[in-house]
Amino acid sequence: MDAHPGAGVMVTAGLRKPYITPYAEESVELPLVFELGRLSYRDVLPGEGMFGVLWARCGSRREGQILWAMVHTLRQRRCMLKGLCRVCGRSATDPGTGRLWWVLSSAPVGEATSWPTVGPPTCREHVTEALSTCPHLRRGRPFVCTVGDHTPIGVLANLYGHDDAGRVVETRHQVAIGLDETHLLPRALATQLLVSLRDVRAETV
């Protein structure tokens, strides 16, 4: 369904297209239903449920109009789980230290021992490029770091319910939901994985 991580980056006419950025042609219909009180698809496929929540379905045709301000759900999740770079789709692990390179939109506050984020890792080679091209990073005060460990703690998701006619409708858009919020997960459609970063060290490139 998805492009191989080793071929994550595409370059057309000198313009790099980041691995996690989706294309208009990757938008697909979401045949949502509720089954036994849980959000599902009429034709749910293996792998579309993870961490107790249904995940937004998306295509893998990486061509045509690029949607710069959006994130491809499956590729974002793969980057988070496998430590892949948001730009090139290859490993963001530093071969010398074993630590993951990361760019946050702002620095951790005070003496925080963990830091939540939905932004995937960024390999050292592509930190500068991510800082100059990512809309989210450009709006903040970016913090370049390496991370010793990261753990899934939640999802960014849309919540669904029924309208008066019994149709499935969205009730809340892009809400952060913890993996322990079992009362919300059954009616959520996850779009991005939220992880907690630990052992965060400031770096320069």
C-alpha positions as CSV (number, residue, x, y, z in Angstrom):
1,M,0.0,0.0,0.0
2,D,2.8,2.4,0.9
3,A,6.0,3.3,-0.9
4,H,9.1,1.5,0.5
5,P,11.0,3.7,3.1
6,G,14.2,3.5,1.2
7,A,12.5,5.3,-1.7
8,G,10.7,7.8,0.6
9,V,12.0,11.0,-0.9
10,M,10.9,12.2,-4.4
11,V,12.6,15.1,-6.2
12,T,11.0,16.8,-9.1
13,A,12.6,19.8,-10.9
14,G,14.9,20.3,-7.9
15,L,12.0,20.4,-5.4
16,R,12.1,17.6,-2.8
17,K,8.7,16.1,-1.8
18,P,8.9,14.9,1.9
19,Y,8.1,11.3,2.7
20,I,5.3,12.2,5.1
21,T,3.6,14.7,2.8
22,P,0.5,13.4,1.0
23,Y,-0.8,13.9,-2.5
24,A,-4.3,14.7,-3.6
25,E,-4.5,11.3,-5.4
26,E,-3.9,9.5,-2.1
27,S,-7.3,10.7,-0.7
28,V,-9.8,7.9,-0.6
29,E,-13.4,7.4,0.5
30,L,-13.9,6.4,4.2
31,P,-16.9,4.0,4.3
32,L,-17.4,4.4,8.1
33,V,-19.9,2.5,10.1
34,F,-20.4,1.6,13.8
35,E,-20.3,-2.1,14.6
36,L,-21.0,-3.1,18.2
37,G,-20.5,0.4,19.3
38,R,-17.0,0.8,17.7
39,L,-16.1,2.8,14.6
40,S,-15.1,0.7,11.7
41,Y,-15.1,0.4,7.9
42,R,-17.7,-1.5,5.9
43,D,-14.8,-3.4,4.4
44,V,-12.2,-3.1,7.1
45,L,-8.7,-4.4,6.2
46,P,-6.0,-6.0,8.3
47,G,-3.7,-3.3,9.8
48,E,-6.3,-0.6,9.8
49,G,-6.7,-1.0,13.6
50,M,-3.8,-0.4,15.9
51,F,-3.5,0.7,19.6
52,G,-7.2,0.0,20.0
53,V,-8.2,2.6,17.4
54,L,-9.3,2.7,13.8
55,W,-6.8,4.5,11.5
56,A,-7.7,6.9,8.6
57,R,-7.4,5.0,5.3
58,C,-5.2,6.6,2.6
59,G,-3.8,5.7,-0.8
60,S,-0.1,5.3,-1.9
61,R,-0.1,6.9,-5.3
62,R,2.6,9.5,-4.8
63,E,2.1,11.7,-7.8
64,G,0.1,14.7,-8.8
65,Q,-0.8,17.7,-6.6
66,I,1.2,17.6,-3.3
67,L,-0.7,18.7,-0.2
68,W,2.1,20.6,1.7
69,A,0.2,21.4,4.8
70,M,-1.1,17.9,5.4
71,V,0.4,14.6,6.7
72,H,0.1,11.1,5.2
73,T,-1.4,9.0,8.0
74,L,0.4,5.7,7.3
75,R,3.8,7.2,6.5
76,Q,3.7,9.4,9.6
77,R,2.9,6.3,11.8
78,R,5.7,4.3,10.1
79,C,8.2,7.1,10.8
80,M,7.2,7.2,14.5
81,L,7.3,3.4,15.0
82,K,10.4,2.7,13.0
83,G,12.4,5.9,13.6
84,L,12.3,7.0,10.0
85,C,13.1,10.5,8.7
86,R,10.1,12.7,7.8
87,V,12.0,14.0,4.8
88,C,13.6,11.0,3.1
89,G,11.9,8.0,4.8
90,R,15.2,6.4,5.8
91,S,16.5,5.8,9.3
92,A,17.0,8.9,11.5
93,T,19.2,7.1,13.9
94,D,22.7,8.5,14.4
95,P,25.0,5.6,13.5
96,G,27.7,6.7,16.0
97,T,25.5,7.2,19.1
98,G,22.3,5.2,18.4
99,R,20.2,8.2,19.2
100,L,17.4,9.5,17.0
101,W,17.7,13.0,15.5
102,W,14.5,15.1,15.9
103,V,13.3,18.6,15.3
104,L,10.6,20.0,17.6
105,S,8.5,23.1,16.9
106,S,9.7,24.5,20.3
107,A,12.1,23.5,23.1
108,P,10.9,21.4,26.1
109,V,9.7,23.5,29.0
110,G,11.5,23.6,32.3
111,E,12.6,20.3,33.8
112,A,10.3,18.1,31.7
113,T,11.5,14.5,31.5
114,S,9.3,13.7,28.5
115,W,8.0,15.6,25.6
116,P,4.9,14.8,23.5
117,T,4.9,15.3,19.7
118,V,3.2,14.2,16.5
119,G,6.2,15.4,14.4
120,P,8.3,12.5,13.2
121,P,12.1,12.2,13.5
122,T,14.4,14.1,11.0
123,C,17.8,12.6,10.1
124,R,20.8,14.8,10.6
125,E,21.3,15.2,6.8
126,H,17.9,16.7,6.4
127,V,17.4,18.9,9.5
128,T,18.2,22.1,7.6
129,E,15.9,21.2,4.8
130,A,13.0,20.4,7.2
131,L,13.5,23.7,9.0
132,S,13.2,25.6,5.8
133,T,10.3,23.7,4.2
134,C,8.0,22.4,6.9
135,P,5.1,24.9,7.5
136,H,4.6,23.7,11.1
137,L,8.3,24.2,12.0
138,R,8.5,27.6,10.3
139,R,5.7,28.8,12.5
140,G,7.4,27.9,15.8
141,R,10.8,28.3,17.3
142,P,12.4,25.0,16.2
143,F,14.5,23.0,18.6
144,V,17.0,20.5,17.1
145,C,17.8,17.6,19.4
146,T,18.6,13.9,19.7
147,V,16.4,11.5,21.6
148,G,17.3,8.4,23.6
149,D,13.8,6.8,23.6
150,H,10.3,7.4,22.4
151,T,7.0,5.7,23.3
152,P,3.5,5.9,21.7
153,I,1.1,7.6,24.2
154,G,-1.8,8.7,22.0
155,V,-3.3,9.7,18.7
156,L,-4.5,12.8,16.9
157,A,-7.9,11.9,15.8
158,N,-11.4,12.9,14.6
159,L,-14.3,11.7,16.8
160,Y,-17.5,10.3,15.3
161,G,-21.1,9.7,16.3
162,H,-24.6,9.5,14.8
163,D,-26.9,12.3,13.7
164,D,-30.6,12.3,14.1
165,A,-31.0,10.2,10.9
166,G,-28.6,7.6,12.2
167,R,-25.8,8.5,9.8
168,V,-22.2,8.5,10.9
169,V,-20.9,12.1,11.3
170,E,-17.8,13.8,12.6
171,T,-18.4,15.4,16.0
172,R,-14.9,16.7,16.9
173,H,-11.9,17.4,14.6
174,Q,-8.3,16.7,15.4
175,V,-8.4,15.9,19.1
176,A,-5.4,14.6,21.1
177,I,-6.5,11.3,22.7
178,G,-4.4,9.2,25.1
179,L,-4.1,5.5,24.5
180,D,-5.6,5.0,28.0
181,E,-8.8,7.0,27.1
182,T,-10.7,3.8,26.3
183,H,-14.0,5.7,26.4
184,L,-13.0,7.8,23.3
185,L,-10.9,5.3,21.3
186,P,-13.9,3.3,20.0
187,R,-15.4,6.3,18.2
188,A,-12.1,7.8,17.0
189,L,-10.5,7.9,13.6
190,A,-6.8,8.3,14.1
191,T,-4.8,10.5,11.7
192,Q,-1.4,10.8,13.5
193,L,0.5,8.9,16.2
194,L,1.5,10.9,19.3
195,V,4.7,9.8,21.0
196,S,6.5,10.8,24.2
197,L,10.2,11.7,23.8
198,R,12.6,11.0,26.6
199,D,16.3,11.7,27.2
200,V,16.2,14.8,24.9
201,R,19.5,16.6,24.2
202,A,19.9,19.8,22.3
203,E,22.1,19.5,19.2
204,T,23.6,21.7,16.5
205,V,24.0,21.0,12.9
